Amino acid sequence: MERGNPLTFLSQGARTRARLVAASIELFDRDGFEGTSLDAVCRRISVTKGALYRHFPSKQALAVAVVEEHFRRWHEVRAEVQESGAGPMQTLIDVTHRMNNLTHSDQTVRVAVRLLFTSELFELLAGMHFVSLVVMVRELLGQAVAEGEVRTEVDTREEAEAITATIVGSQALTVVTAGHDDPADRLATMWRHRLGHLVVPDRLAAVRTSALAC
């Protein structure tokens, strides 16, 4: 019997994995992590438990894959904002606004943020997520220092950790208090408070703290 093309099988495997992640996102959003079973994920896209286990050995592994999609969105949004020609400080501000908005409007981001604060998953997911964001924020702050936007005496690691904590907290509040406040105003206020000691005085007027109008 002739063997199939390995690339075909890899492609099919990649498609199955993507469908499993998508099904998990829908079910986690509707029923919560605790209320979603692996059987339900399999039924959602008509695959066997064996097919699922070839990609994900547990429900926790599916949750990790969803949060990885969240990481990917951060990097995609950063690339899109940078393509607009914004400087590094403005890029950082605009990325935080766009991701905070996606927490409300994008199912994948919303579910990932919820998963980060699920007690069973917090230790597994939160550290990885926070470190990834700290690295991104610190990179942009470092670029802003190099371009003369941010004061040279700023400790970029310390600031990156503080900014990341605020951003993640804002995302969590956006999920918990949906419809009860304006996350864009909340972030703009945070940035106004921070920029005074971050940005070189003669560059401060050029930095916008509010979200761009859609």
PyMOL commands that set and color helices and strands:
alter all, ss='L'
color gray80, all
select helices_A, chain A and resi 6-31+38-45+49-55+59-83+88-105+107-116+122-146+156-176+183-198+201-206
alter helices_A, ss='H'
color red, helices_A
deselect
rebuild
show_as cartoon
